[in-house]
Amino acid sequence: ALKRIRKEDGQVPEDVVRECALLAEVNHPFVLQLVKTFETVNSIYILTELITGGELYAQMNERMGVVSRKHAQFYIGSLVLIMEALHQHGIIYRDLKPENVMLDAQGYLKLVDFGLAKKLDGAQKTFSVVGTIYYMAPEVITAKGYSFEADFWSLGVMLFELVCGGLPFGEECADDGGVVAAVIEEDLEFPARYNDNSGKKLIEGLLTKNPAGRLGAQGGWTQVKEHKFFK
């Protein structure tokens, strides 16, 4: 796939430079592969691999919003491997949601759109309130400074959405203010039909509002990979 982006005052936009640098750094089978970039006087062209399987979001809608445990294990397990690789490179993704996950022709995941991804040094925190509000961790929304734990939260939202068919916080809210209040204040509740105890435990761990107590905050992605849900 080829994307053309116009330069601004003869310069490549800074966010495009950053996104291309991050894509070039991460060589992972489940991440969109950057093939080449080339520039003309007025534009930059970005050539990436062609992904033909569509969005994960579309797959979820086809299945009436709920996937089987087996499919959830596959999709979330793949995302765990992707996020682990990014964090090993010091990259916080900050926009994990079904629309940013594509499927290749064989049905494997491809993470795309690194426009909000950012390099962090060690214990450094970042303060930008960015992302998609339904998937943003409480510490992101409140702008108190956050780190890699925010990606664990977003994964928890995605898992909830895959297996429960809706969002854990704020889905019924009419405006962003209501969503913010729901994310920060509301307790997590599961629909009555969802009775997978290990799935519930994993979601509860990932959707712990205090980032220090969140699953993965201390034990990293290894702690997530060892969870009973994946057995």
C-alpha distance (Angstrom), angle and dihedral (degrees) to the residues before:
residue distance angle dihedral
A1 . . .
L2 3.79 . .
K3 3.80 123.2 .
R4 3.80 123.6 -170.7
I5 3.81 120.3 -155.8
R6 3.79 123.3 -174.8
K7 3.79 118.1 -127.0
E8 3.79 120.2 -119.6
D9 3.82 112.5 -129.9
G10 3.79 88.5 -19.0
Q11 3.80 93.4 -52.6
V12 3.80 131.1 108.7
P13 3.85 107.4 -114.7
E14 3.80 111.3 -99.4
D15 3.81 94.6 -124.7
V16 3.83 89.9 54.3
V17 3.82 91.1 51.1
R18 3.81 90.0 50.5
E19 3.80 94.5 46.8
C20 3.80 92.8 49.6
A21 3.82 91.7 47.8
L22 3.81 91.7 51.7
L23 3.82 93.1 46.5
A24 3.80 90.1 49.5
E25 3.81 91.0 50.9
V26 3.80 96.7 50.8
N27 3.78 111.7 68.8
H28 3.80 102.9 179.1
P29 3.82 129.6 141.7
F30 3.83 91.0 -128.8
V31 3.82 95.3 49.9
L32 3.81 125.0 81.9
Q33 3.80 107.2 -95.5
L34 3.79 118.5 -128.3
V35 3.82 107.5 -142.4
K36 3.80 102.7 179.9
T37 3.79 144.7 -30.4
F38 3.78 125.0 -149.4
E39 3.78 133.6 175.8
T40 3.79 138.4 -144.0
V41 3.79 126.2 -172.7
N42 3.80 92.7 -85.7
S43 3.82 106.4 22.5
I44 3.78 148.0 34.4
Y45 3.79 119.5 -138.4
I46 3.81 119.9 -151.8
L47 3.79 117.6 -161.3
T48 3.82 116.0 -163.6
E49 3.78 133.8 168.5
L50 3.80 115.6 -79.5
I51 3.81 113.9 -108.9
T52 3.79 113.8 -162.1
G53 3.81 106.2 174.4
G54 3.80 98.3 83.2
E55 3.81 130.1 -131.4
L56 3.79 124.2 -37.3
Y57 3.82 84.5 -131.6
A58 3.81 90.4 64.2
Q59 3.81 90.7 49.6
M60 3.79 90.2 52.7
N61 3.79 91.6 51.0
E62 3.81 91.0 49.5
R63 3.80 88.7 56.0
M64 3.82 91.2 50.8
G65 3.79 90.0 -102.0
V66 3.81 97.3 -64.4
V67 3.80 126.8 92.8
S68 3.80 129.0 -166.6
R69 3.81 121.7 -98.3
K70 3.81 88.5 -107.6
H71 3.81 92.5 54.7
A72 3.82 91.5 43.5
Q73 3.82 90.2 51.7
F74 3.80 89.8 51.4
Y75 3.81 97.2 45.7
I76 3.80 97.5 40.5
G77 3.82 92.2 40.1
S78 3.81 88.9 54.0
L79 3.80 91.0 48.9
V80 3.81 90.3 50.2
L81 3.82 89.1 56.4
I82 3.80 91.1 47.7
M83 3.80 95.1 48.4
E84 3.80 91.3 44.8
A85 3.82 89.2 55.7
L86 3.81 92.1 48.1
H87 3.80 93.1 48.8
Q88 3.81 90.3 48.5
H89 3.81 85.9 58.4
G90 3.81 89.7 49.2
I91 3.81 92.1 -109.3
I92 3.81 122.0 140.9
Y93 3.82 109.0 -160.7
R94 3.85 100.5 -158.7
D95 3.82 98.4 -174.9
L96 3.79 107.5 64.6
K97 3.82 108.7 158.4
P98 3.82 136.2 129.6
E99 3.83 92.7 -97.5
N100 3.82 90.2 62.7
V101 3.80 93.4 53.2
M102 3.79 118.2 81.7
L103 3.80 130.7 -175.3
D104 3.78 123.8 -130.3
A105 3.80 124.4 -140.1
Q106 3.84 90.8 -85.3
G107 3.81 93.4 49.7
Y108 3.82 96.8 -104.9
L109 3.79 119.6 138.6
K110 3.78 125.8 -102.3
L111 3.79 119.6 -169.2
V112 3.81 110.5 -145.0
D113 3.83 138.4 177.1
F114 3.80 110.1 52.2
G115 3.80 91.8 -179.1
L116 3.83 93.7 121.3
A117 3.81 97.8 33.4
K118 3.79 115.7 116.6
K119 3.80 139.3 -171.4
L120 3.81 114.3 -118.7
D121 3.80 126.7 -167.8
G122 3.79 113.4 -134.2
A123 3.80 110.3 -71.8
Q124 3.82 93.1 2.6
K125 3.80 116.2 134.4
T126 3.78 127.9 -150.6
F127 3.81 125.5 -148.3
S128 3.82 106.5 -165.2
V129 3.80 112.7 124.9
V130 3.80 97.0 -136.3
G131 3.78 136.7 140.9
T132 3.79 135.0 61.4
I133 3.78 109.4 -46.8
Y134 3.84 98.6 -131.0
Y135 3.82 89.7 55.3
M136 3.82 98.6 40.5
A137 3.79 118.7 112.1
P138 3.83 118.6 -122.6
E139 3.81 91.5 -110.1
V140 3.81 90.3 54.7
I141 3.81 93.5 50.2
T142 3.82 93.4 48.1
A143 3.85 91.6 48.9
K144 3.79 92.3 -135.7
G145 3.78 92.7 135.7
Y146 3.78 125.8 -83.7
S147 3.77 142.7 -166.2
F148 3.81 140.1 -171.4
E149 3.83 92.7 -39.9
A150 3.82 87.8 78.4
D151 3.81 90.1 70.0
F152 3.81 90.7 54.2
W153 3.82 88.9 56.0
S154 3.82 92.5 51.0
L155 3.80 89.9 51.1
G156 3.81 88.7 53.3
V157 3.80 90.4 53.4
M158 3.81 90.1 50.7
L159 3.81 92.7 49.4
F160 3.81 90.9 49.4
E161 3.80 90.0 49.6
L162 3.81 92.9 49.2
V163 3.80 96.6 50.2
C164 3.82 102.1 29.7
G165 3.79 100.5 37.5
G166 3.79 97.0 -127.0
L167 3.79 144.0 53.8
P168 3.81 121.0 -77.4
F169 3.81 96.0 -135.8
G170 3.78 135.0 29.0
E171 3.78 101.9 -1.5
E172 3.81 92.6 131.9
C173 3.81 94.3 44.4
A174 3.79 118.7 116.3
D175 3.81 96.0 -150.0
D176 3.78 142.8 21.7
G177 3.80 92.2 -100.8
G178 3.78 89.9 62.1
V179 3.80 91.5 48.8
V180 3.80 91.0 50.5
A181 3.82 91.3 51.4
A182 3.81 90.9 47.6
V183 3.81 94.2 50.4
I184 3.80 92.9 47.7
E185 3.80 101.1 38.2
E186 3.80 113.8 19.7
D187 3.79 123.4 93.9
L188 3.78 118.9 -123.1
E189 3.80 113.5 -101.6
F190 3.80 129.3 -178.2
P191 3.80 126.0 -145.8
A192 3.81 111.8 -104.0
R193 3.81 92.1 -116.1
Y194 3.83 93.0 61.0
N195 3.79 107.0 86.4
D196 3.82 104.9 156.0
N197 3.81 101.5 125.8
S198 3.79 96.8 -166.6
G199 3.81 89.7 48.6
K200 3.80 89.8 51.2
K201 3.81 91.3 49.7
L202 3.80 92.1 50.6
I203 3.81 92.2 48.3
E204 3.82 91.6 46.7
G205 3.80 89.9 51.1
L206 3.80 93.9 49.4
L207 3.82 93.3 42.8
T208 3.80 95.7 52.8
K209 3.80 104.2 136.8
N210 3.81 95.0 -143.9
P211 3.82 104.6 72.8
A212 3.82 92.8 -151.3
G213 3.81 90.2 59.4
R214 3.80 95.8 41.9
L215 3.80 119.6 117.9
G216 3.79 106.8 -94.1
A217 3.80 95.7 22.3
Q218 3.80 91.3 106.2
G219 3.81 104.0 17.4
G220 3.80 99.0 36.2
W221 3.79 123.7 -148.7
T222 3.82 90.9 -34.7
Q223 3.80 87.8 68.4
V224 3.80 89.8 52.7
K225 3.82 93.9 45.8
E226 3.80 91.0 52.6
H227 3.81 93.0 54.6
K228 3.82 117.9 123.3
F229 3.80 91.0 -119.8
F230 3.81 89.9 74.9
K231 3.81 95.1 49.1
